[in-house]
């Protein structure tokens, strides 16, 4: 993973969406960790789009067309992009291109 700037972005839970903290089990299945409280703030260090973000959208039932997930710094927990307000955007990593080879 590429090092990011020292000023990592902060996310705040949007009041209009239910925000669930998620993780992935050993088989790649989405697992709920807990529900965020309104106004709760998180520091994130990675933004991912593609297969796993689409899996999360399916799990939650909210498709925005350009969904992404953000990893909470220092954990293996993720937040879905539709439920957050981003203070500063970070580069997006496309899961499919980084984990599969196309021949």
C-alpha positions as CSV (number, residue, x, y, z in Angstrom):
1,X,0.0,0.0,0.0
2,X,1.2,3.5,-0.9
3,X,1.9,5.7,2.1
4,X,-0.6,8.6,2.4
5,X,0.0,12.1,3.6
6,X,0.1,12.7,7.4
7,X,-3.2,14.6,7.1
8,X,-5.6,11.7,6.8
9,X,-9.2,12.5,6.0
10,X,-11.9,12.5,8.6
11,X,-15.4,11.2,7.9
12,X,-18.6,12.1,9.8
13,X,-21.7,10.0,9.8
14,X,-24.4,11.6,7.7
15,X,-27.7,11.9,9.5
16,X,-29.7,10.9,6.4
17,X,-28.2,7.4,6.2
18,X,-27.8,4.5,8.6
19,X,-24.0,3.9,8.9
20,X,-22.8,0.4,9.6
21,X,-19.2,-0.5,10.4
22,X,-18.4,-3.7,8.5
23,X,-15.6,-6.2,8.0
24,X,-15.0,-9.2,5.8
25,X,-14.7,-12.8,7.1
26,X,-12.1,-15.3,5.8
27,X,-14.4,-16.1,2.9
28,X,-15.0,-12.5,1.9
29,X,-18.5,-12.3,3.3
30,X,-19.6,-8.9,4.7
31,X,-20.0,-9.0,8.5
32,X,-21.6,-6.2,10.5
33,X,-19.4,-4.9,13.4
34,X,-21.8,-2.2,14.8
35,X,-23.9,0.8,13.9
36,X,-22.3,4.3,14.1
37,X,-23.9,6.9,16.2
38,X,-25.1,10.2,14.5
39,X,-22.2,12.7,14.2
40,X,-19.6,10.1,15.0
41,X,-16.2,10.9,13.4
42,X,-13.7,8.4,11.9
43,X,-10.2,8.8,10.5
44,X,-9.7,6.7,7.4
45,X,-6.6,5.6,5.5
46,X,-7.8,3.8,2.4
47,X,-10.6,4.1,-0.1
48,X,-11.7,1.1,-2.2
49,X,-14.1,0.7,-5.1
50,X,-15.0,-2.4,-7.2
51,X,-16.1,-5.9,-6.1
52,X,-16.0,-5.5,-2.3
53,X,-17.6,-2.1,-2.4
54,X,-20.4,-3.5,-4.5
55,X,-20.8,-6.4,-2.0
56,X,-21.2,-3.9,0.8
57,X,-23.8,-2.0,-1.2
58,X,-25.7,-5.2,-1.7
59,X,-25.5,-6.1,1.9
60,X,-26.8,-2.6,3.0
61,X,-29.2,-2.3,0.1
62,X,-28.1,1.2,-1.0
63,X,-26.6,1.6,-4.4
64,X,-25.3,5.0,-5.4
65,X,-23.8,4.0,-8.7
66,X,-20.2,5.0,-7.7
67,X,-20.0,3.3,-4.3
68,X,-16.8,3.0,-2.3
69,X,-15.8,1.8,1.1
70,X,-13.3,3.5,3.5
71,X,-11.1,1.6,5.9
72,X,-11.0,3.0,9.4
73,X,-7.4,3.7,10.3
74,X,-5.8,1.1,12.5
75,X,-8.6,-1.5,12.0
76,X,-9.9,-3.9,9.5
77,X,-13.3,-2.2,9.7
78,X,-14.9,-0.4,6.7
79,X,-17.6,2.3,6.2
80,X,-19.8,2.6,3.1
81,X,-19.4,5.9,1.2
82,X,-23.2,6.6,1.0
83,X,-23.4,7.2,4.7
84,X,-20.5,9.6,5.3
85,X,-19.5,13.2,4.7
86,X,-15.8,13.3,3.6
87,X,-13.6,16.2,4.9
88,X,-10.9,15.4,2.3
89,X,-10.9,12.9,-0.5
90,X,-8.2,10.3,-0.9
91,X,-7.1,8.3,-3.9
92,X,-9.4,5.4,-4.8
93,X,-8.1,1.8,-5.2
94,X,-10.0,-0.5,-7.5
95,X,-10.2,-3.9,-5.8
96,X,-10.6,-5.9,-9.0
97,X,-7.5,-4.5,-10.7
98,X,-5.3,-5.0,-7.6
99,X,-6.4,-8.5,-6.7
100,X,-6.9,-10.3,-10.1
101,X,-5.0,-10.8,-13.3
102,X,-6.6,-10.6,-16.6
103,X,-5.1,-12.7,-19.4
